[in-house]
Amino acid sequence: MESGGGKLDRTEFTECWRTSFRNPYIMKLALTAGLGGLLFGYDTGVISGALLYIKDDFKSVDRDTVLQETIVSMAVAGAILGAAFGGAINDKYGRKKAILLADILFFIGAVIMAASVFTWMIIVGRIFVGLGVGMASMTSPLYISEASPARIRGALVSTNGLLITGGQFLAYLINLGFTKAPGTWRWMLGVAGVPALVQFILMLFLPESPRWLYRQDKVDEARAILERIYPPEEVEREMSALHTSIEAEKADEGFIGNNIISKLKTIWGNVVVRRGLYAGITVQVAQQFVGINTVMYYSPTIVQLAGFASNKTAIALSLITSGLNAAGSIVSMLFVDRFGRRRLMLISMVGIIACLVALSATFFQANIHAPPVSAVESLQFGTNSTCSSFLQGNQPTSWNCMNCLKASSDCAFCTNGNGNYLPGACLESTKMVRDACRSEHRTWYTEGCPSKFGPLAVVFMALYIIAYSPGMGTAPWIVNSEIYPLRYRGIGGGIAAVSNWMSNLVVSQSFLSLTKAVGSAGTFLLFAGFSAIGMVLIYFLVPETKGLQFEEVEKMLEKGFKPPLCCCSNKENGDEDEVAAK
């Protein structure tokens, strides 16, 4: 899942490095806790490459797209549970113990996956990893924010977001490095246990969050940690601020309620929070339904659908999307406060829709121009090696490569020995037949077909990431950090985050099934339609929060947000836009 950190401007970034240089202990806390973001990103990226080799080792996975989707999405399901229970564990046992538990779960999951001899073991391992990811995804930013000086808090929390995208890029590099190693996917998935083990060891030597300690009436311990973070002259002021903040937090808990049911009733009865949730949930759901995690989870598979048969080539080309995603996160940090969250998301959506439509058209053309199937080429390998669906099919002489692959999961396409785009063979998808095809220096296809449009599809996928990352990649998380009144920020952000995880689960569990049902072209066109709906909802429901104080955001939501074209004569709305532009 794509996630982001807090806001960051260049002044805060400079101050962050200056403060960290004077007191390296601060950066040590942030980077150690930020390894949770690295784990999050690594798990997102690693499964995309590992899945290609899992299919080679387990025939049941190769023939069952739902099983492939389950292997991918069970980590997301585990993350939902991890995030749900992580809040209670954070409150009761502390941030440090929650991170240690996340590391243990992640390490156990990595070991189970690496040692799997059955597909159900991979799924169990993915659930364990997901539990760790979900817990770490909410705890690491929390720990960093509570153990950081206020003036550089946003910059340090943003390191968690950078480590997420960095973890994704690292995963593709490691996938590429192990393509020729014995055990391939076992190494890819097992290596994930290393950063979890490193973080576990380092966290043993770090303190608990000072805020959590103060909340547990361990005032002296909280003071001792603040003395290592702040200059001596600032410690008393920070202790006083901590006392005031926690007392206000306790008062808010009494107002909102202590259990989830009472909290939900309270927030739904508050028009400001309800409108904030409309905006917050809209941007989080839209972020997933533009299809971003289909690219992150299935990027090498999409590359293969575009006509690149080699697993290694598919993973290597997928590095482009991962690298662009990481670069886009940095671009967003530099421009989100200049252009505004709403404008950046709308511009991002226009680019996303254009790229998805272009991808759909590219795959459509690739399908039309797929190489024909030749009966002579097919029977050359023997009747028993020829795909039974081709032999029994209706007008097989008119078949092309795509007809062959869509006819049955038992069919594969073997290219012509004189050229990939010449008529080829529709054969049984077995290891023996595959080896026979490759022994004649032909290329074996099971996902996509040879296509001159393949490079164009990779270009449009890269442009899609460029359009997505600076806008829809990070802005939804910033909007959710600003759109709710202070006392409702925790529960409001939590509800929106759960909606993001749930949408992620739906998309990741359905992508391959969609490509089988309506084809790659139809699937990307469907995501373009979802993106168009998301853009309309963002336009009408999401206000601009750039440059507004929290009180101003609350006042704007209380009046009700109306986009300019909806009510051009609305002076109040114009005033709000003027405030936001300052």
C-alpha angles and dihedrals in degrees: 000000000000114000138170141204132228128300117289132188129185094254091055090044091054092047089049093058092043093052093043091051090054092044112025090180089077093056090045090058093046098046094044092051089040090064083082087068090049090054090049093052095042093054091049092053104034099062092059092066097032091056091065091060095038086060089053092053099040115048090190089062093046092056099041118067092183089058090050090051091048092053089052100040100043089078087057091049089050090048091055090055092043092053091045095053093033093075093057092044090050092052097045105035104020139250096280095055091045090055091046090051090048089053092050092050092047093048093049090049092050092051093048092050094047091050096043118136094169130046092239088062090056089051092049090049090050091053091052091048090048092052089054093046093050093050093044094046091063100031102048096059089043093053092046093049093049094046097046132088108258094238093061100027095110092051093050094046087051089061086070090058091047091050090053092058089038089054090053091052091046090052092056091048091051091045089054092047094055099045091104098034120105108258093023101181093037090061092043093054097034095054087066087077092065099070089041090055092045092051091047092054094045093047090057088068096045127084130247119263109284091222093055091046091051090049088055090052092252091133098157092053091049090050092050091056094045089052088061093048103041133046112261093254092057100047097085092048091051092048089052091048090048091051092049093046095050093047089052089048091054090049090051091051089055090051099044099035135247102253129063095245094055090045092053092048091050096049094044090053091054111084094202094053092042091055089045089054091050088058097038096048092042094058093043095050091042089052090062100037093058081074101245096144092051084064094044096044099035104025096125090045090052089050089053090049086055090060107272105125100182115095090212093051091048092053093044092052090047088063086074094063093044093049092048090049091055092047091048091057090059092047090052092053090055098047109027092088092045100050100025132241098265095047092045091051094048093048089046091052093053090053093045093051092048092050094046091051089048090049090050092051091047093052090045091055091045090055093049093049097043113137115269122251114244120208089207092053092045096049090046087081092050133268092270090055095049115095109262091219089060093048092049097034130119110259095344090178088075093051123118130190094278092052088053095050094043094048093074142339084241092066127087135175123239113195126232114271091232097052141342094242096052122093110293141184132279104214143171111276099237131129093245094052091043091054090048090052093049092045087067090053092253126138121248119218127190103151110034137359134252106279140172086211093065097094089048090054090053090050092052091047089054091048089050090057091047089053094044107042104060093044120022091021098068110003096076090060092048091049090053091052091055109030101074130071111257098256092051098042096099098049093037094050090045093054091048092048091052089051087053093051092046092050089048089054093050093049097044093046094051108037100091092041089053092051089053094046102042103008130245092286092052092046095054091044088053091053088049088056092049089049092052090052089047091051092052092049092048090050094052102033109031119075126200112262098179112131094359124128115232090253090054091051090051091050091049092052091047090058092043126249118258120182115233097251090049094058112008094172094053101118094186091057090049090052090052091051089050091053091048091052093056 
